[in-house]
Amino acid sequence: MDEGAAWTEDSSARFIELGAIYAPFREDIAGAVLGLIPAETDEGFLAVELGTGTGWLSAAILERFPRARVLGLDGSPAMLRMTAETLGRYSDRVDLQRFRLEDPDRLASLAGRARCVVSSLVIHHLDGTGKRALYREVRERLEPGGALLIADIVAPASERERRYVAERYDGMVRRRSLAVNGNLEAYRRFLDDEWNWFRYPDPMDKPSTIPEHLRWLQEAGLTGVNVFWQRAGHAVYGGYAPL
Ligand SMILES: C[S@@+](CC[C@H](N)C(=O)[O-])C[C@H]1O[C@@H](n2cnc3c(N)ncnc32)[C@H](O)[C@@H]1O
């Protein structure tokens, strides 16, 4: 995964160190995803996470659902090592594998069907055609009633919205830096790294607008398609396979 305008091991190292500040919405995302997974707390089921990163979202699922298993996929060896560390205490319910998001066989290792496929801040690496194809593929891999739940950055629909969202996102990271570290060092690195996509568009990031996502999810045959949470250019959206 070390090619041209793509996520690299250097990106992984930076995100492992500062992701909790650069992406200051983890509690909201986890709350939405956990609340929307179509399962009772004591049910056994398979959850798939695309792009586990440090593994915080899979950890939240395994903690909330003590009989759930997770198939965690990521393209970065460094991230997979971090995920394994984070999920150490749940290791008997976890299978981690390397995958490439752009690979048409990316879900080939999924034996059977999943109750949910979740992903946070990953799918925007695909262009519109790629996201559309992925939504169709995931729909085929879900159990009846299963959910596709995505947290990601979303493209603004106007220049005015882009400027508003860019400022909101900076403000959230600034507050998070102060709250977590008691200083603005991480926020300054966020600015120096030009991480705010809404100010510094990067060719490896190809976010789509909310209406596009909703249309592609519906076209894939999902029901109950909606935006479940949204803030500062980040959103949780998805839908359910018909029963
Ligand atoms: C911004 S991080 C998000 C990580 C985590 N889900 C989170 O919310 O903190 C993006 C993750 O996607 C993975 N990734 C990026 N591009 C990828 C690709 N083309 N194929 C597979 N994994 C990829 C990276 O290794 C990284 O773990």
The ligand as an SDF file (V2000), in Angstrom:
LIG
                    3D

 27 29  0  0  0  0  0  0  0  0999 V2000
   -7.8220    7.4540    8.6150 C   0  0  0  0  0  0  0  0  0  0  0  0
   -7.4170    5.8060    9.0670 S   0  0  0  0  0  0  0  0  0  0  0  0
   -8.8910    5.3250    9.9480 C   0  0  0  0  0  0  0  0  0  0  0  0
   -8.6230    4.1910   10.8730 C   0  0  0  0  0  0  0  0  0  0  0  0
   -9.7720    3.8090   11.8250 C   0  0  0  0  0  0  0  0  0  0  0  0
  -10.8510    3.1490   11.1190 N   0  0  0  0  0  0  0  0  0  0  0  0
  -10.2590    5.0150   12.5750 C   0  0  0  0  0  0  0  0  0  0  0  0
  -11.4030    5.4360   12.4100 O   0  0  0  0  0  0  0  0  0  0  0  0
   -9.4680    5.5400   13.3850 O   0  0  0  0  0  0  0  0  0  0  0  0
   -7.5630    4.9330    7.5260 C   0  0  0  0  0  0  0  0  0  0  0  0
   -7.3340    3.4260    7.6480 C   0  0  0  0  0  0  0  0  0  0  0  0
   -7.6280    2.8150    6.4000 O   0  0  0  0  0  0  0  0  0  0  0  0
   -6.5320    2.0090    5.9690 C   0  0  0  0  0  0  0  0  0  0  0  0
   -6.4640    2.1650    4.5120 N   0  0  0  0  0  0  0  0  0  0  0  0
   -6.3350    3.3220    3.8270 C   0  0  0  0  0  0  0  0  0  0  0  0
   -6.3450    3.1000    2.5080 N   0  0  0  0  0  0  0  0  0  0  0  0
   -6.4860    1.7620    2.3550 C   0  0  0  0  0  0  0  0  0  0  0  0
   -6.5760    0.8970    1.2030 C   0  0  0  0  0  0  0  0  0  0  0  0
   -6.5180    1.3960   -0.0060 N   0  0  0  0  0  0  0  0  0  0  0  0
   -6.7200   -0.4270    1.4140 N   0  0  0  0  0  0  0  0  0  0  0  0
   -6.7860   -0.9410    2.6720 C   0  0  0  0  0  0  0  0  0  0  0  0
   -6.7020   -0.1740    3.8030 N   0  0  0  0  0  0  0  0  0  0  0  0
   -6.5560    1.1580    3.6350 C   0  0  0  0  0  0  0  0  0  0  0  0
   -5.3190    2.5820    6.6810 C   0  0  0  0  0  0  0  0  0  0  0  0
   -4.3010    1.6350    6.8700 O   0  0  0  0  0  0  0  0  0  0  0  0
   -5.9060    3.0640    7.9850 C   0  0  0  0  0  0  0  0  0  0  0  0
   -5.9140    2.0700    8.9730 O   0  0  0  0  0  0  0  0  0  0  0  0
  1  2  1  0
  2  3  1  0
  2 10  1  0
  3  4  1  0
  4  5  1  0
  5  6  1  0
  5  7  1  0
  7  8  2  0
  7  9  1  0
 10 11  1  0
 11 12  1  0
 11 26  1  0
 12 13  1  0
 13 14  1  0
 13 24  1  0
 14 15  1  0
 14 23  1  0
 15 16  2  0
 16 17  1  0
 17 18  1  0
 17 23  2  0
 18 19  1  0
 18 20  2  0
 20 21  1  0
 21 22  2  0
 22 23  1  0
 24 25  1  0
 24 26  1  0
 26 27  1  0
M  CHG  2   2   1   9  -1
M  END
$$$$
